[in-house]
Amino acid sequence: MKDLTTSDIERQNVLNNRFAVDEMQRQLGIEGMLFEGEYRFTKKMIADFYGVDVSTIDRYLTAYGDELKRNGYVLCQGKSLEAFKLQFDHLTNEAIKTRRLGLFNFRAFLNMGMLLAESEKAKAVRSLILDVVIATINERTGGGTKYINRRDVNYLTAAITEENYRKNLTSAINQYVFGHPTYKYAQVTDLIYEAVFREKAKEYRKILRLAPKDNVRQTLYAEVLLVISSFENGLAAYIEARFKKNGSVPLTIEDVAELIDELSEHPMQKPYIHDARTKMASRDYSFRDAYHGNIADYLRAVTPEEFERFIGDQSVDFDRILAENKDVLKRLKQAEDE
């Protein structure tokens, strides 16, 4: 089980998921004081809920102040504090004499609960959070996350683009590379996967717990597919150029491996490979509970915008889109085959 007390990435993944945060607020039934458009909580209210001293809350504010501020903790002062006093002096004594009052919104309230290692109440909240996050994502995706990448509105275009450039590469392999007519394609694919995200297809399948019939490429995010497209198109050109330079002598798989190493180190490719590794490591960890150890250094929190793209209002029902456009796709396929 994930330990929210020790990982800022895991905490931020929860707090950036507004659907899980809203569900937590509903299940806990905590509202606080509605002020400036948000429910607010004082340090004493936080301490009382989690069963700790206010001094403990102060200690965590000192240690994790930047994180808590990023997630909704504010110092209320000046005219804002005066307005707060007018509304809530009858509910709290904390604001009577102070010139600055620390206030938590609900996200910061949850943030503190994920940090408080010594609180049994916070421990129970953390357990609930993990259950809610899983349930929320599964509910929003219709019960599974294997193909959550296809809920991105950009996925279909990226998949079609990649398939087209894949044909350039398979044609180059067929014409200019020694090897078994079928096996050499798998060998080159593994070499590309290792160059882009440091995993062979077999390793990727294991991490994502894919069945033998599952297509690896159909689980890749749009940005990753575009990087693969760029790599495949560039490699096809490299292979053809090396074939001609060698006096029309076909390349070995070892020759292709050298070209892939060269291409992966090209200054133009490096930013795109970095982005692909970051997207894959981070999204798979958050959405699929899949950990890519070979690219763990690229792990970061998934942004609120990404949650919107994959489980929010911006996400799409890929299977429905395919069904609605099957006649158009069929005509495109027929045109390609002519």
Salt bridges, closest charged atoms under 4 A:
GLU23 OE2 - ARG26 NH2 2.64
GLU38 OE1 - ARG40 NH2 3.35
ASP48 OD2 - LYS44 NZ 2.89
ASP58 OD1 - LYS43 NZ 2.67
GLU67 OE2 - ARG11 NE 2.72
GLU118 OE2 - ARG59 NH2 2.76
ASP152 OD2 - ARG309 NH2 2.44
GLU162 OE2 - ARG217 NH1 2.10
GLU199 OE2 - HIS292 ND1 2.75
ASP214 OD2 - LYS146 NZ 2.95
GLU223 OE1 - ARG283 NH1 2.82
GLU223 OE2 - ARG309 NH2 3.11
GLU232 OE2 - ARG166 NH1 3.53
GLU232 OE2 - ARG217 NH1 2.87
GLU240 OE2 - LYS244 NZ 3.22
GLU265 OE1 - LYS270 NZ 3.07
ASP275 OD1 - LYS279 NZ 2.58
ASP284 OD1 - ARG288 NH1 2.70
ASP284 OD2 - HIS292 NE2 2.66
ASP289 OD1 - LYS2 NZ 3.77
GLU306 OE2 - ARG283 NE 2.71
GLU306 OE1 - ARG300 NH1 3.16
GLU308 OE2 - ARG18 NE 2.32
ASP313 OD2 - ARG18 NH2 3.77
ASP319 OD1 - ARG150 NH2 3.75
GLU324 OE2 - ARG320 NH1 2.90
GLU336 OE1 - LYS167 NZ 2.95
ASP337 OD2 - LYS333 NZ 2.95
